[in-house]
Amino acid sequence: MHSNKYIFIAIPIFFLEILTSQLVEDLEIYLLKIAGLCCFAFAVFLWLTALHSFLKFGGKKKNKIYYFTENLITRGIFSVIRHPQYLAFMFIGLGFLLINLHYLVTILFVCNVIFFYLQTLEEDKFLSEKFGNEYKLYKKAVPSINIVKGIFRKSAPKY
């Protein structure tokens, strides 16, 4: 059975971070705000490409949510990183941090990253059980959330 024990902690912290970021006083540092907006844009890109891959390659059963797939998805963004949806949430949190620069948002951002990372570990366990050796090979070839490493691995020449 799929475990969501960390997601139930990460999601409320994520929304608390959003709320806190709106309540604290802003620092008028426009370059950081622009960087924060870029993080939001990148997060949307990650999430939409993950959704596209789920819908196109996942083979979901009728009347099931898109991420309950029958197939191991190793194409699209999933050929670069294994958990783009969780990385997207982390980038949204980073965007709020850069826009607000408040210690409460920083604390919540760190908690957010920790619990989403723990959820990636739970997801890896679940997918290893569901897909067996195929997932273990995929896990060796594709990094969890390190997108820079994933891009370099994917673009490296194959000998």
N, C-alpha and C positions, 0 to 999 in steps of 0.2 A: 504494500500500500504506500502511496506517495505521502511523504511527510511535509507538512507546512509549518512545523513548530516555530521556525524563526521568522517566517513571513508575517505571522500574527503579531510579532513584536516590531518588526521592521516597518510595516505599513503605518501603524499609529505614530511611531517616531517620525516617519517621513512627513505625515500631515501636521504633526506638532511643529516640526522644523519650518514648514511653510507658514503656519500661523504665526510662529514666533518671529519669523523674518519680516512679517508685515507689521508687527507691533513695535519692534524696536526702532530707535531713531537711526536714520540713514547717515552714512558718511558720504560726502559728495566727492567721490573719487570715480570719475566717469569712465576711465579706462577699465577699471575693475568691473564696473556695471556692464560695459560692453562685453568683457570677457565672460561675465555671468550669462548674458543673453546668448553668447556663442555656445556656452555649455548647454543651455536650453535647446538651442537649435540642433546641436549634435545629439542630444538625448532623443529628440523627436525623430531624427534620422535613424538612430539605432533601433528605436522601438518600432518604427514603421517598417524597416527592413526585416526585423525579426517577425513581425506580424505577416508580412508578405511571404517569407519563407515557411512559416507555419501553415499558411493557407495553401501555398502552392505545392509544397513537398511533404506535408505532414500526414496526409491520408487520414484525417479525422473521421470518426464515425458520425453518422447522422445524429442530430440532436445533442451533440457534445460541444463543449466549449473548444475554441480553436486550438488551445495548447494541449489538449488531450489527444495526442497523435498516436497513430499506429506504427509510423515509420520513424526511424532515427534520422533526423534532419542534419545533413552534413554539407549542404550546399548553401549558397547565398552568404549572408552574414555569419551563418553557423560554420562556414569553412574558415573563418578568421578567428572567431571567439565562440566558446560554448554557451555563454550566458549573456547575450546582448541586452535582454530585457532588464536584468538586474544592474548591469553597467549603466543603462539609461537612467534608472532611478538614482544611481550614485551621481551621475552628471547633473541631474536636476537639483539634487542637494548641493552640489558644488556651485551651481549657478546661483542658488539662493545665498550661499555663503559669500560668494564674491560680490553680490549686489548689496548685501547688508553689513558684512564685516562686524558682527557682534559676537561676543563670547558665547552667548546662549545658542546662537545658530551654529557656531563652531562645535560646541559640545554635541548638539543634536546631529550634526553632519557626521561626526566621528562615530557616534552610536549607529547611525543609519548605515554607514559603510560596513561596520563590523557585522551587523545583523544581516545585511544583504549578502555579505561574503559567506557568513555561516549558512545562509540559505543555499548558496551555490554548492557548498559541500554536501548538504542534504540532497539536493537535486542530483548531484553526481552519484550518490549512493543509490538513489531510487532508479536512475537511468541505467546504472551498472547492473542492477537486479533485473530490470525490464528487458534490456537489450544484450546483456552478457558480454561476451568477448568482443563483439562488434563495437560496443561503447568503450571498452577498455582500450582498444586500438585507436579509436577516435580521440579519446582523452589524452593519449600519448602524443598525438599529432597536432592537436589544437589546444591553445591555452584557454583557461577558464574565462578571465576578464581582462587579461593584459592585451589590449588591442594593438599596441605598438609591436609587441612580440609576434602577434598573429599576422600582422601586415608583413613584417619582415620574413616570417616563415613562408607565407604564401607567395611572396615575390622572389624569394631566393631561388636561384637556378637549381634544377633537379639534375643530378649527375647519374 
